[in-house]
Amino acid sequence: MPIAANIAKIEERIQKACDSSGRKRDEITLMGVSKFVPLSLVEQAYEAGIRCFGESRVKEGTEKFEVFRKKYPDVQLHLIGSLQRNKAKNAALFFDCIQSVDRVQLVTELARHACKPIDVLLELHTGEETKNGFADFDELFLAAEMVMGTVNLKPAGLMTMAPFTEDASLIRSSFRQLVKAQEELRKHFPAEENWNCLSMGMSNDFEIAIEEGSTMLRIGSLIFGER
């Protein structure tokens, strides 16, 4: 099925979830998760209206999008996969946003190399044991304070991965933990108008994420097919 048709079907589902939860469609960004996806399909997604793409690996993302970004300067590229400290420099120089900031050491490393403003999302562990993320709010708040003390790291929001399950109650619990973290951040840093982005919801659970307050959906297989 053409990529445009896949996106149109997703948009219908997003709109339906927005209607049922009393939300506006323009509150939510649809990201195309393009890891392992050939550039020809990425271009089809762009032509169908996607402007934000997520990559899991620094090397793949830079190689794939270096020329693409020159052709389409309005594209936004996010790193959503785990980031090793030795890849932080390349990530900071190339990506518009790092969504997988999951430890304070990574904040320090990104701040060292960021020579232009770059959005960061702090990743909170709310689901499976194998997933990365800050283990508790105390660690999260420490990282948030560090980010706000830097010159070029911009505190943009929070990210999480819900457990891969058909149990909707577990998925909702995961998303609600992220919403709670956002609320607590705003209490701790009331003067800051930041942390607005809630990146949560993927192909298997994005409608629940919309109902729970997501502002960014990370959709891969429903757009590009299984890889």
Backbone hydrogen bonds, N-H to C=O, Kabsch-Sander energy under -0.5 kcal/mol:
donor,donor_aa,acceptor,acceptor_aa,energy
6,N,2,P,-1.8
7,I,3,I,-2.5
8,A,4,A,-2.2
9,K,5,A,-1.9
10,I,6,N,-2.1
11,E,7,I,-2.7
12,E,8,A,-1.8
13,R,9,K,-1.8
14,I,10,I,-2.8
15,Q,11,E,-2.7
16,K,12,E,-2.1
17,A,13,R,-2.3
18,C,14,I,-2.5
19,D,15,Q,-2.6
20,S,16,K,-2.2
21,S,17,A,-1.3
22,G,18,C,-0.6
22,G,19,D,-0.7
23,R,18,C,-2.8
27,E,24,K,-1.7
28,I,25,R,-1.8
29,T,215,T,-2.7
31,M,29,T,-0.8
31,M,217,L,-2.7
32,G,52,C,-2.7
33,V,31,M,-0.7
33,V,219,I,-2.8
34,S,32,G,-0.9
34,S,54,G,-1.7
35,K,54,G,-0.6
37,V,34,S,-2.1
41,L,38,P,-1.0
42,V,38,P,-1.7
43,E,39,L,-2.5
44,Q,40,S,-1.3
45,A,41,L,-2.1
46,Y,42,V,-2.3
47,E,43,E,-2.5
48,A,44,Q,-1.2
49,G,46,Y,-1.9
50,I,45,A,-2.4
52,C,30,L,-0.5
53,F,76,Q,-2.6
54,G,32,G,-2.1
55,E,78,H,-2.7
61,G,57,R,-2.4
62,T,58,V,-2.6
63,E,59,K,-2.3
64,K,60,E,-2.4
65,F,61,G,-2.3
66,E,62,T,-1.4
69,R,65,F,-2.7
70,K,66,E,-0.7
71,K,67,V,-1.7
72,Y,68,F,-2.5
75,V,72,Y,-1.8
76,Q,51,R,-3.1
78,H,53,F,-2.9
78,H,76,Q,-0.5
79,L,97,C,-2.6
80,I,55,E,-3.0
80,I,78,H,-0.6
81,G,55,E,-1.0
84,Q,82,S,-0.5
87,K,84,Q,-1.8
88,A,85,R,-1.3
91,A,87,K,-2.1
92,A,88,A,-2.8
93,L,89,K,-1.8
94,F,90,N,-1.1
95,F,91,A,-2.3
96,D,77,L,-2.3
97,C,77,L,-1.3
98,I,119,D,-2.3
99,Q,79,L,-2.9
99,Q,97,C,-0.6
100,S,79,L,-0.7
101,V,121,L,-1.6
102,D,100,S,-0.9
106,L,103,R,-0.8
107,V,103,R,-1.2
108,T,104,V,-1.9
109,E,105,Q,-2.0
110,L,106,L,-2.6
111,A,107,V,-2.4
112,R,108,T,-1.5
113,H,109,E,-1.1
114,A,110,L,-2.0
115,C,113,H,-0.7
118,I,152,N,-2.9
119,D,96,D,-2.0
120,V,154,K,-2.4
121,L,98,I,-2.7
122,L,157,G,-2.2
123,E,101,V,-2.7
124,L,122,L,-0.5
124,L,159,M,-2.6
125,H,134,F,-2.4
126,T,124,L,-0.7
131,K,128,E,-1.4
134,F,123,E,-3.3
140,L,136,D,-1.8
141,F,137,F,-3.0
142,L,138,D,-1.9
143,A,139,E,-2.2
144,A,140,L,-2.4
145,E,141,F,-2.4
146,M,142,L,-2.0
147,V,143,A,-2.6
148,M,144,A,-2.2
149,G,145,E,-0.7
149,G,146,M,-0.7
150,T,147,V,-1.7
154,K,118,I,-2.9
154,K,152,N,-0.6
156,A,120,V,-2.3
156,A,154,K,-0.9
157,G,120,V,-1.1
158,L,197,C,-2.7
159,M,122,L,-2.3
160,T,199,S,-1.8
165,T,163,P,-1.3
168,A,166,E,-1.1
170,L,167,D,-0.7
171,I,167,D,-1.6
172,R,168,A,-2.8
173,S,169,S,-2.0
174,S,170,L,-1.9
175,F,171,I,-2.2
176,R,172,R,-2.7
177,Q,173,S,-1.6
178,L,174,S,-1.2
179,V,175,F,-2.0
180,K,176,R,-2.4
181,A,177,Q,-2.1
182,Q,178,L,-2.2
183,E,179,V,-2.2
184,E,180,K,-2.4
185,L,181,A,-2.4
186,R,182,Q,-2.0
187,K,183,E,-1.3
188,H,184,E,-2.3
189,F,185,L,-2.4
192,E,189,F,-1.7
194,N,192,E,-0.8
195,W,155,P,-1.3
197,C,156,A,-2.6
199,S,158,L,-2.9
199,S,197,C,-0.5
200,M,198,L,-1.1
200,M,216,M,-1.5
205,D,202,M,-1.3
206,F,202,M,-1.5
209,A,205,D,-2.0
210,I,206,F,-2.1
211,E,207,E,-1.9
212,E,208,I,-1.6
213,G,209,A,-0.5
213,G,210,I,-1.2
214,S,209,A,-2.8
215,T,198,L,-2.3
216,M,198,L,-1.5
217,L,29,T,-2.7
218,R,201,G,-2.8
219,I,31,M,-2.2
219,I,217,L,-0.8
220,G,218,R,-0.5
223,I,220,G,-1.2
224,F,220,G,-2.9
225,G,221,S,-2.1
